């Protein structure tokens, strides 16, 4: 838990895809619909990076809620160097940020690491329950990362 009452969730995945290819897929907001459980992602305002607004709509049976977001930092990779972006969440239920960082994996320049950090607060949920939010969010985001990395690796092998 952060000092401001937000839960922090960090997941990482490594792929043989290039930094540029990983960035292109991970920041393809509608593509995230393939990885995030029970969620469809829609772009509602396309900008060139900063200012892009999109919405994740999560549905479980008849219950659904929207998670509106806006890109506030956009630093795509250049010449295979690290890229990062930050997204502000300002919905009625989920508040906080998501940060995505894509870069080469240190000593192994043939591998790319994707880091996804969520700093979130669920409206109406007291901070004392952040360990539960972090645990459940961790499960969800690890599953999401595994699916995204699997798609990147399949593309790298020429399997789509």
N, C-alpha and C positions, 0 to 999 in steps of 0.2 A: 504494500500500500504506500502511496506517496503521502507527503505531509499535508496535501490539500484535499485528502479524502477520495482520491481517485485510485482505482486498481490499475496496476501496470502489468501487462502481459507481453512477453517477448518470445517470438519463435524464429527459428532459422532453418534454412534448407540450403543444400548445396547441389549444383547441377553441372554438367559438362557443357551446357549451353553457354553462348557468349554473354558478356555483360549486356550488350545491346539487345540481344534476343530476349534475355530474361526480363530486362526493363520493359521492352515492348509488350510482352505478355502480361506481366504483373500489373502494369498501369493501364491495361485495356480493361476499363471498369466493367463493361458488360460481360467480359470473359470470366470475371469472378463469380458469375452465376453458376458456372460449372463446378466450382470448388466449395463455395460457402453453402452449408447445409440449409435447405428449406428457404433459400433466399434468391431473389431475382434482382439484378442490379441494372438500373436504367440511367442513362445520361439525360439530364433535363436541361442543361445549358453547356454547350461545347465551347471551350476557349482553348487557346494554345497554352495548355498547362494551367498556370494560376488563374483562378476564376471559374474553372470547370466545376459544374455542380452535378452531382449524381445522387441517386437514392437507392438504398438497399431495402427491398420489401420482403420481410420475413413472414411466412405463413405456416401455421400449424393448424390443420383442419380449418375451422371457421374463424380462427383468431389470426389477425395479421397486424403488423405495425411497420411503419416506415422509419428508416434511419437516413435522414438527409445529411449530405456532406458537401464540402467545398474544398478544392485544392487551394492551399495557401502558400505553399513553397513548391517549386518545380525546378529541379536541377538535374536534367537528364544526363546520362553518361556521355562523355565526349572521347572519341578515340579509345574506347574500351575502359576508360577510367570510371570510377564510382559515380553512381547517380543516386539522388534521394528526392523524396517528396514528402510533404506533410498535408494531411487532410483534417479539416475541422469538422467535428460532428456536432450538430446543433438541433437534434430532433427532440420530440416531446418525451422520449424515453431514454435515449442514449446520448450522453454528453462526453466531450473529450476530443482526443486526437488519435489519428493513426499515422505512423511514420513508416515509410518503406525505403530501404537502403539496398542497393544492388551494386556489388563490386567483386573484383577478383579475390580468390581465396588465398591471400597471402603468398606463401611459397609456391603454391601450385597455380600458375597463371592459366592453366587449362580448365580450371574450375571456377564457378561463380557462386558466391554466397548471397542469398536473399534474406534480409532481416526485416521482420514485420513487428512493429511495436504498437501496441494499443494502450492508451492511457485513458480509461473510461470511468464514468460514474453512471449508474442507473438511477434515473430520477425516482425518488420514493424509497430507494433501498439505502438503509443507513450504512455508513462507512464500516461499522463493525462487521458487516457481512462481506466486505471486500475479499477476504480470503476465499470465500465461496465463489464470488464473481471471478476472481483470478483463476481458481481451479477449473471452473466450468468453461471460462473463456479460453484457458490454456488448452483444454481438450479440443474445443471447437477449432481454434486457430492452428493447432498442430495437425489436425485432420485436413484443414484447408491448405496448409503449406505442403503436406504430403501430396495432395492432389495436384497442386500447381506445379510442383517439382516433377511429378510423374508426367505431366503434360509436356513440360519443357524437355525432359529426357526423351520422351517418345518422338517429339519433333526433331530432336538432335539425331536420333537414329533413323529418321525418315519415315516414321510411323505416325499417322495422324488419326 
